[in-house]
Amino acid sequence: MSKSKKKDAAASIGFGYVPSETQHHFMVVIPQGKNETVKVYERFIWQEGKEVQDIDENSPLHNQLKVVVPKWLWQRVAPYVAQEFNFRLEKEGFKKSKWKVGQNPVHRLLGKELVVLLWALEDCTDDSQVPVAIVNWQGLRPEERWWLYGVTNAATGRVNDRKGWRMALKYALLDNPVSQKQIKQLDFESIKEQKVIYEE
């Protein structure tokens, strides 16, 4: 994201997405039910004047489902992602946002960073590795996350791909050791007991 876009901050929706600049964005769809899944799409179309976008998974030129995670996992990750994204959005003059049940547009670069983290965690069955992944993800520069998304997406970017760079991401973010001090600084044990607060 560039500071030159400050003038468009008022027009942004969700996490830094400005439809007048580009139709390319990511969409995080959060369900109401706790046992449902959160879906993240990379989209190349924006329907002006529609409060709720039509997402046709049978139209891959416009809507590409990138990752699906259980809601419990999303609730562990979401506060940290929102915290970092809002820090950077505010620094560049954009308004801050928060996740809500339903559709959440995300700036295309931030969306790539989010998907990298979720690709690493998509097969987790408990939260024991989540703080490790978050610490390692936070240790990457945005440019490094964009590069990881690019090389992974080129060959294994579909929702059900589980090979190549997709597996490499899991090793990079889950098996790279972090200290207990880093995890304590993350305050994971405290925040994991809290529900993510969504807009109603």
N, C-alpha and C positions, 0 to 999 in steps of 0.2 A: 504494500500500500504506500502511496506517495503523499507527502504533505501538500503537494500541489492541488490535491482534491479537497482541501478544506472548504472551499466555497460551496461544495455540494453536500456538506454534512447534513444540512437541514432536510435534504431530500432522501437521506438514507433510511432504509427500513431493516429491521432485524439487526444482525451484526455487520454493519458497514456496507450493505448492498445498496447500490444506487442504480435503479432500473434505467434511468435516462442515459447512463454511461455505457452499459453493456447488458445484454441478455444473459450472459454467462454468469452463473452463480451456483451455489450449493443450497439444498433445501433439507433441513433436518425436520422430520415429521415425528412428533412425540405423541403417543397415544394416551388416552385417559386411563385405561386399565393398567394395573400394576404388573400383570402377567403377560402383557403384550410386548411387542418389540419396537424399537426405535429404528427408523430407516433414514439413510442419508443418500440423497440423489445429487448427481452433478447434472445441472440443467443448462440448456442452451436456448431457452425460450422463456419469455415473460409475457403473460397475458395482461395487458393494460386494463385497468378498471375492474379486475377481479380480485375480490378480497381473499378468496380461496382459489389457489391455482389448480388447474386440472393437470394431474400428473399421470400420463399414460405410459406405463412401463413397456408397452408394445411399440413405442416410438423411440428407439434408442438414439436417434439423431437429436432428439430434444430432451429426453429424460433417461439418464443412466443410473440405475441403482448400484451404488458402490459398496455399501456395507449395511448389515443388519445386526443389531446387538440387543440383548435382553434389557428390559427397562431397569432392572436392579443395577446392571453394569453402567448404564448411562447415568444413573443417579450418583454413582461414585465419581464419575469423570467430569460431569457437567459443571460443577462449581469451579473447578480449577481452570477449565477451558474458558468459561465466561470471565473469570477474573483476569486471565492473561489477555484475552481479546479486548475486554473493556479498557484495560490499562493502555493498550496500544491505540485503540480507537480514540480515546480521550486525548491522548498525547498528540494525535494528528488532527484534532478538532472535530471529530465525529461524535455524535451522541452515543452514550452507552446503551446497552440493551440487556435483556435477560430472557432466558428460555421460557417458553409458554407451551401449554398443551396445544397441539395442532401444528401448523406450518411455521417454520423459522428460517427465513432467508439468511444466507451467510455470504459475505464477500468471497469471490472465487479463490483468492489466495489464502484467506483464513480457513476456508472450507477444505483446501488441500491439506493444511496442517492438521485439522481435526480428523480427517479420514486416515492419515498416517497413524495417529494414535489409536483409532478404533480398529484399524486393520491388525495392529499388533495385539489387541486385546480381544478380538472377536471370538476366540475359542476358549476364553477363560471360563471356568466353571465356579470359581469362588473369587473373593476379592483379595486373596493373599498376594497376588502379583500386581495388582492395580497400582499401589503406591510406587513400586519399582518402575513401572512403565511411565508413570507421570513424571517422576524425578528425571528419568532419562530423556523424556520428551522435552521437558523444560530446559534441559541442558543443551538442546540443539538450537542453533540460530534459525530464524524463519527461512532464510535462504536454503539451509540444509534440509529443512522439512519439505520445501517446495521441490528440491532436487529428488529427494526420496520418493515423493509422490509421483514425479514424472517418470522415473525409471521403473517404479513398481506398476504404475498404471499402463505403461506401454504394452506390457505383455500379460499382466495378471491383475487387471483392474476391474474385472467383473465381480459381482457379488459373491459367487461361489468359488472363485479361484483360491487355491490353497497350495501354491508352489512357487518356485523361483524367488523373486524379490519379495513376494508376499510373506514367505517363510523367513526370509532374511530379516524383515522388519520385526518379526516376533523375537528372533534371537537378539537383535540389536537393542530392543527396548525392554525385553523381559529377562534376558540372561546377563546383561551387563550389570555387574554388582554395584549396589549403592550402599552407603553406610546407614546405620540406624539413626545417626544424627540427622542425615538428610531427610529421612522419613519422618522423624519427629518434627523437623522444621516445616514439613508439609502439613503437619497436624491432621494426618489422615484419620487417626483413631477418633478424633473429636468430630470431624466433619462427616464421617461416614454414618454417624448416628442421626444426622439431621436429614430431613427431606429437602429435596431441591424445591425451592419456592418458585412456582410458576405464576405468570399473570393469569388472571381469570377472564 
